Amino acid sequence: MSILLVFVQFITTVVLPQPITISSLVSEIEACNSDWISVGNISGLHYAFRGHLFGQHIAEEQLPVIMHGFFHDENPQRALVLSFHGRTGTGKNHVSSLIAESIYRKGMGSQFVHLKVPQRDYPDKNKLQSYKKSLREEIHSNVAQCARQLFIFDEVEDLPDGLLDVVKPYIDYHDKLDGVDFKKSLFIFLSNVAGRDISEIVLNHNSTRDTLRIRNFEKVIEKMSFNAKETGFHRSRLLESSLISHYIPFLPLESQHIELCIKEEAIKADFPHFPRRQSLKSWKNCSFGQKTLKSMPLKDARIFVKS
């Protein structure tokens, strides 16, 4: 009998007050199977958007359709690559988290979800070659273990120029690379690039914002991304080869959207007060409001009634 097995039996029979079987312990270890990864929960994603995403009708309408098509294709031609664009606080990270939660039982805490943040993971642009090698190995080794991986690259504009070229082979039209199939993986890029252009399109639109469609933004986002100097997208081989599956614009939020966002955050944090409506006028996005909410003086708040 192995030492590990003896230890587990000791824990389950002596240390723990309630008897736990070895099989039950094993079942709680995250694995690459349908118990932990659900690719058929797209309706759940749709309802999550309806209740927890505000002011982003394009993302709300398009992403469930895109995800459904990808996950129900047993043999996709290549990995799904999404690029979210918009100013800070418009919901790009929030949507990424909702997507992760709809697929993985552990959400963003899953071992199959990989979040890359430039300031943390790639702080020194002089170490580009080392970063490339590390990223290449990470993508390959993880997908080799489980095909359903999610890679999220936050603040792409701050990535070292050229780093994203490493990703190209894994999202291109290849059957396999070194015996590994990457076609069932999902890559999401988050960026502020083209945020100003998106805002201008919304501002100059002659009708209500909900009449805007993805086609109103795609070409502008692609052009601005490719030409954005000193960013991770600049002249990237991903863009040169048209390997971004979909560009998703995140529109600037109006005060009504920010209020809904902060209201949800207040409920989530069990916060007893809610900002007075006049104070919301200085809140430009949801990120600012979330950071400010708990530090707000009582005199600037009104009693918030959950309903």
Secondary structure as UniProt FT lines:
FT   HELIX           3..10
FT   HELIX           11..15
FT   HELIX           22..27
FT   TURN            34..36
FT   HELIX           42..52
FT   HELIX           57..71
FT   STRAND          80..85
FT   TURN            88..89
FT   HELIX           92..103
FT   TURN            105..106
FT   HELIX           107..109
FT   TURN            111..112
FT   STRAND          113..116
FT   HELIX           118..121
FT   HELIX           125..127
FT   HELIX           128..145
FT   STRAND          150..153
FT   HELIX           156..158
FT   TURN            161..162
FT   HELIX           163..167
FT   HELIX           168..171
FT   TURN            178..179
FT   TURN            183..184
FT   STRAND          186..191
FT   TURN            193..194
FT   HELIX           195..204
FT   HELIX           209..211
FT   HELIX           214..216
FT   HELIX           218..227
FT   TURN            229..230
FT   TURN            232..235
FT   HELIX           237..240
FT   TURN            241..242
FT   STRAND          246..249
FT   HELIX           255..268
FT   TURN            269..270
FT   STRAND          273..275
FT   HELIX           277..282
FT   HELIX           286..293
FT   TURN            294..295
FT   HELIX           298..300
FT   STRAND          301..303
//
